[in-house]
Amino acid sequence: MTKLELELAPLVKKLSYREGDFTLASGQKSNVYVDLRVTALHPEGADLIGRAMVEKARTLGLEVDGVGGMTLGADPIATAVSLAAYRQGLHWPAFIVRKEAKGHGSGSFVVGVENLKPGGSLIVVEDTTTTGGSALKAIERVRELGFRVAAVMTIVDREQGAEEAFRREGIVFHRLLTLADIRGA
């Protein structure tokens, strides 16, 4: 784990980690729920998440022209990453993928397209990844608009099939933390 990930893990454990009886977005039942929105909306959490994802993308040599994902979980993450990149002199605008197109305005599934380089290379972000379904839907939407996906990045990978699902689609997947990392923090 990187220094930033080591700093992030105890904060996630404190703010977002819960044990009990939960139904996840994937429909699976779990005795652990990690509500990363709480950490991503916390100033220290947003700062650590943004810097950690930028550091990982740069270390991997990813080409990045924008960052975003499926609303609502990805919204604060994309903003944090975009701002962290900007502070390092990088232009990585944030975008949001809607679950459903609005019946008014442009009617687009993707908000912020105007700030993105046409055909650019994007990072799709998630808060918690289980099966990868939300990210795969976001990828489908941005590809329909002619964008390429450089990678999917998540704060917490539950290690329940997402990595394999992305691999089947030819998409690189990176995580900052796993559930074991959080439990051990």
JOMO-V509090 format. One record per residue. N is the residue number from 0. RES is the residue in one small letter. SS is DSSP state (2 for helix, 1 for strand, 0 for the rest). PHI is phi as a letter, one per 20 degrees, with the letter a starting at -180 (999 if undefined). Layout:
n = (N & N)
res = (RES & RES)
ss = (SS & SS)
phi = (PHI & PHI)
This chain:
n = (0 & 1 & 2 & 3 & 4 & 5 & 6 & 7 & 8 & 9 & 10 & 11 & 12 & 13 & 14 & 15 & 16 & 17 & 18 & 19 & 20 & 21 & 22 & 23 & 24 & 25 & 26 & 27 & 28 & 29 & 30 & 31 & 32 & 33 & 34 & 35 & 36 & 37 & 38 & 39 & 40 & 41 & 42 & 43 & 44 & 45 & 46 & 47 & 48 & 49 & 50 & 51 & 52 & 53 & 54 & 55 & 56 & 57 & 58 & 59 & 60 & 61 & 62 & 63 & 64 & 65 & 66 & 67 & 68 & 69 & 70 & 71 & 72 & 73 & 74 & 75 & 76 & 77 & 78 & 79 & 80 & 81 & 82 & 83 & 84 & 85 & 86 & 87 & 88 & 89 & 90 & 91 & 92 & 93 & 94 & 95 & 96 & 97 & 98 & 99 & 100 & 101 & 102 & 103 & 104 & 105 & 106 & 107 & 108 & 109 & 110 & 111 & 112 & 113 & 114 & 115 & 116 & 117 & 118 & 119 & 120 & 121 & 122 & 123 & 124 & 125 & 126 & 127 & 128 & 129 & 130 & 131 & 132 & 133 & 134 & 135 & 136 & 137 & 138 & 139 & 140 & 141 & 142 & 143 & 144 & 145 & 146 & 147 & 148 & 149 & 150 & 151 & 152 & 153 & 154 & 155 & 156 & 157 & 158 & 159 & 160 & 161 & 162 & 163 & 164 & 165 & 166 & 167 & 168 & 169 & 170 & 171 & 172 & 173 & 174 & 175 & 176 & 177 & 178 & 179 & 180 & 181 & 182 & 183 & 184)
res = (m & t & k & l & e & l & e & l & a & p & l & v & k & k & l & s & y & r & e & g & d & f & t & l & a & s & g & q & k & s & n & v & y & v & d & l & r & v & t & a & l & h & p & e & g & a & d & l & i & g & r & a & m & v & e & k & a & r & t & l & g & l & e & v & d & g & v & g & g & m & t & l & g & a & d & p & i & a & t & a & v & s & l & a & a & y & r & q & g & l & h & w & p & a & f & i & v & r & k & e & a & k & g & h & g & s & g & s & f & v & v & g & v & e & n & l & k & p & g & g & s & l & i & v & v & e & d & t & t & t & t & g & g & s & a & l & k & a & i & e & r & v & r & e & l & g & f & r & v & a & a & v & m & t & i & v & d & r & e & q & g & a & e & e & a & f & r & r & e & g & i & v & f & h & r & l & l & t & l & a & d & i & r & g & a)
ss = (0 & 0 & 2 & 2 & 2 & 2 & 2 & 2 & 2 & 2 & 2 & 2 & 2 & 2 & 2 & 0 & 1 & 1 & 1 & 1 & 1 & 1 & 1 & 0 & 0 & 0 & 0 & 0 & 1 & 1 & 1 & 1 & 1 & 1 & 0 & 2 & 2 & 2 & 2 & 2 & 0 & 0 & 2 & 2 & 2 & 2 & 2 & 2 & 2 & 2 & 2 & 2 & 2 & 2 & 2 & 2 & 2 & 2 & 2 & 0 & 0 & 0 & 0 & 0 & 0 & 1 & 1 & 1 & 1 & 1 & 0 & 0 & 2 & 2 & 2 & 2 & 2 & 2 & 2 & 2 & 2 & 2 & 2 & 2 & 2 & 2 & 2 & 0 & 0 & 0 & 0 & 0 & 1 & 1 & 1 & 1 & 1 & 0 & 0 & 0 & 0 & 0 & 0 & 0 & 0 & 0 & 0 & 0 & 0 & 1 & 1 & 0 & 2 & 2 & 2 & 0 & 0 & 0 & 0 & 0 & 1 & 1 & 1 & 1 & 1 & 1 & 1 & 1 & 1 & 0 & 0 & 0 & 2 & 2 & 2 & 2 & 2 & 2 & 2 & 2 & 2 & 2 & 2 & 2 & 0 & 0 & 0 & 1 & 1 & 1 & 1 & 1 & 1 & 1 & 1 & 1 & 1 & 0 & 0 & 0 & 0 & 2 & 2 & 2 & 2 & 2 & 2 & 2 & 0 & 0 & 0 & 0 & 1 & 1 & 1 & 1 & 1 & 1 & 2 & 2 & 2 & 2 & 2 & 0 & 0)
phi = (999 & f & g & f & f & f & f & f & g & f & f & f & f & f & e & c & e & c & d & r & d & c & d & e & g & f & n & f & e & b & e & c & c & c & e & f & g & f & f & f & e & e & g & f & f & f & f & f & f & g & f & f & f & f & g & f & f & f & f & e & m & f & e & c & d & r & b & r & r & f & f & d & g & e & g & f & f & g & f & f & f & g & f & f & f & g & f & d & n & d & d & c & f & e & b & c & d & f & f & c & f & f & e & c & m & f & m & f & f & d & d & o & g & f & e & e & f & g & m & f & e & d & d & e & d & c & e & c & d & d & e & n & g & f & f & f & f & f & f & g & f & f & f & g & e & n & e & d & d & f & a & d & c & c & f & c & e & f & l & c & o & f & g & f & f & f & g & f & e & m & d & f & c & c & c & e & b & d & f & f & f & f & g & e & f)
